[in-house]
């Protein structure tokens, strides 16, 4: 999704808040890089502080759990070998 950055930032913010998606997953869905998703969060902070707070809660939860997801991926990798 290209186009207006503020519009995309709102769409990304709503998507992350609604689905609990990771930054990487949101980047795939919207067809942009992870860096763009992070920049959109900065835009969101200026344009919609309430939505930004919801997104930050999801992002912080995902960051706290990422070592668990990585460990599970490694376990599954070696389980199949």
Secondary structure, DSSP 8 states (H G I E B T S, - for coil): --S-HHHHHHHHHHHHHHH---HHHHHHHHTS-HHHHHHHHHHHHHH-HHHHHHHHHHHHHHHHHHHHHHHHHHHHHHH--
